[in-house]
């Protein structure tokens, strides 16, 4: 039992280290504009569910969210200005934004990718397919829920940051999802299974 706990902690340690490296350096975010970027930080979260399941997805998602919050202070951008109330002052509303915009979508990445992987991995010879599908679902979850939270909870501030009229914000978000959101998903579908299979082969995260 003690040996199993050590192995589990080792898995968490390795994946959290990857999340911190990607989340706190420019490597994890490819900036497209002051308010939009292609995110890579979700990849260790998704890979983690292959080996640590739903519980691992939630915990790793929380670390993903933590790096997002830290980045708001280290490398403030448009979204940071919204959630931290840079131009409006910080209050309870901003705490709600931090939870719903920075943490909840990241945790749901772990939840939905874990459920997808669990469902599809039961099929014979479908391990790589399950990994790829989990990558796509996890990536799109992050994009859709983050933009959705901004749209529902910070409509006017978000429209101002994106430099569009409020009536055009939905169209802008749909464009983001259809372009960089799908690029993120495609990257996750390729990278996550490749990393997952490599780690299985090398036994670095093997059960």
Secondary structure as the mmCIF struct_conf table of DSSP 4:
data_model
#
loop_
_struct_conf.conf_type_id
_struct_conf.id
_struct_conf.beg_label_comp_id
_struct_conf.beg_label_asym_id
_struct_conf.beg_label_seq_id
_struct_conf.end_label_comp_id
_struct_conf.end_label_asym_id
_struct_conf.end_label_seq_id
HELX_RH_AL_P HELX_RH_AL_P1 UNK A 2 UNK A 23
TURN_TY1_P TURN_TY1_P1 UNK A 24 UNK A 24
BEND BEND1 UNK A 25 UNK A 25
HELX_RH_3T_P HELX_RH_3T_P1 UNK A 26 UNK A 28
STRN STRN1 UNK A 29 UNK A 31
BEND BEND2 UNK A 32 UNK A 35
STRN STRN2 UNK A 37 UNK A 39
TURN_TY1_P TURN_TY1_P2 UNK A 41 UNK A 41
HELX_RH_AL_P HELX_RH_AL_P2 UNK A 42 UNK A 74
BEND BEND3 UNK A 75 UNK A 75
HELX_RH_AL_P HELX_RH_AL_P3 UNK A 78 UNK A 84
TURN_TY1_P TURN_TY1_P3 UNK A 85 UNK A 88
BEND BEND4 UNK A 91 UNK A 91
HELX_RH_AL_P HELX_RH_AL_P4 UNK A 92 UNK A 97
HELX_RH_PI_P HELX_RH_PI_P1 UNK A 98 UNK A 103
HELX_RH_AL_P HELX_RH_AL_P5 UNK A 104 UNK A 120
TURN_TY1_P TURN_TY1_P4 UNK A 121 UNK A 122
BEND BEND5 UNK A 123 UNK A 123
TURN_TY1_P TURN_TY1_P5 UNK A 124 UNK A 125
HELX_RH_AL_P HELX_RH_AL_P6 UNK A 127 UNK A 153
HELX_RH_AL_P HELX_RH_AL_P7 UNK A 155 UNK A 162
TURN_TY1_P TURN_TY1_P6 UNK A 163 UNK A 163
HELX_RH_3T_P HELX_RH_3T_P2 UNK A 166 UNK A 168
HELX_RH_AL_P HELX_RH_AL_P8 UNK A 169 UNK A 176
HELX_RH_PI_P HELX_RH_PI_P2 UNK A 177 UNK A 181
HELX_RH_AL_P HELX_RH_AL_P9 UNK A 182 UNK A 202
TURN_TY1_P TURN_TY1_P7 UNK A 203 UNK A 203
BEND BEND6 UNK A 204 UNK A 205
#
